[in-house]
Amino acid sequence: LRQAIEKYSQGKTAEAERIYQQVLAVDFRNVDANYNLGAIAEGRGDLEAADRYYSAALKNNPSDLELQDAAKAVKEKLSRQSPHLGPASGSF
């Protein structure tokens, strides 16, 4: 986990993401790995993945306020996007 944090702080997000994934392969409930993967996904605009990671982290640490805020913010971003993805978009 420390390696991933170090890589992330150096701007090496792909390497950090790979290490966080390895952590989850051993411990899928790891709150830090899920949270940080959510942040990486959100940073690249993959809100669905961010939502999944934040939700997994929140499930295992529901009292974390920072995590609650991150999960809520991503859900709000997703809800703002959803009108553009509905059936009306195919009616042009």
Secondary structure, DSSP 8 states (H G I E B T S, - for coil): -HHHHHHHHTT-HHHHHHHHHHHHHH-TT-HHHHHHHHHHHHHTT-HHHHHHHHHHHHHH-TT-HHHHHHHHHHHHHHHHHHHHHSGGGG--
